[in-house]
Amino acid sequence: MSPLFSDKSISEHRTALVISTQRIIFILNNHSSHEVGYHG
């Protein structure tokens, strides 16, 4: 088994993926509400 696929690497990668996904969603939501002028 390659060290690249160790549990630690997978969990770190998953955490980074979740953080970046949440950041993208936050930016998109911010952009959408700003464009429409709706804040909810």
Sine and cosine of phi, psi and omega as CSV:
sin_phi,cos_phi,sin_psi,cos_psi,sin_omega,cos_omega
0.00,0.00,0.79,-0.61,-0.02,-1.00
-0.95,0.31,0.61,-0.79,0.03,-1.00
-0.86,0.52,-0.40,0.92,-0.01,-1.00
-0.87,0.49,-0.50,0.87,-0.07,-1.00
-0.96,-0.26,0.43,0.90,0.05,-1.00
-0.94,0.33,0.34,-0.94,-0.03,-1.00
-0.85,0.53,-0.62,0.79,-0.02,-1.00
-0.89,0.45,-0.72,0.70,-0.01,-1.00
-0.89,0.45,-0.68,0.73,-0.02,-1.00
-0.89,0.45,-0.72,0.70,-0.04,-1.00
-0.92,0.40,-0.61,0.79,0.02,-1.00
-0.92,0.39,-0.65,0.76,0.00,-1.00
-0.91,0.42,-0.67,0.74,-0.01,-1.00
-0.89,0.45,-0.67,0.74,0.01,-1.00
-0.88,0.47,-0.71,0.71,0.01,-1.00
-0.89,0.46,-0.62,0.78,0.00,-1.00
-0.91,0.41,-0.69,0.73,0.01,-1.00
-0.89,0.45,-0.70,0.71,-0.02,-1.00
-0.88,0.47,-0.72,0.69,-0.01,-1.00
-0.92,0.39,-0.59,0.81,0.03,-1.00
-0.90,0.43,-0.71,0.70,0.01,-1.00
-0.89,0.46,-0.61,0.80,0.00,-1.00
-0.91,0.42,-0.68,0.73,0.01,-1.00
-0.89,0.45,-0.70,0.71,0.00,-1.00
-0.88,0.47,-0.68,0.74,0.01,-1.00
-0.87,0.48,-0.71,0.70,0.00,-1.00
-0.90,0.44,-0.70,0.71,-0.01,-1.00
-0.90,0.44,-0.70,0.71,0.01,-1.00
-0.89,0.46,-0.68,0.73,0.03,-1.00
-0.87,0.49,-0.72,0.70,-0.02,-1.00
-0.89,0.45,-0.72,0.70,-0.04,-1.00
-0.89,0.46,-0.77,0.64,-0.04,-1.00
-0.91,0.42,-0.54,0.84,0.02,-1.00
-0.94,0.34,-0.70,0.72,-0.01,-1.00
-0.88,0.47,-0.71,0.71,-0.07,-1.00
-0.99,0.17,-0.40,0.92,-0.04,-1.00
0.99,0.11,0.32,0.95,-0.01,-1.00
-0.95,-0.33,0.75,-0.66,0.02,-1.00
-0.84,-0.54,0.96,-0.27,-0.01,-1.00
-0.69,-0.73,0.00,0.00,0.00,0.00
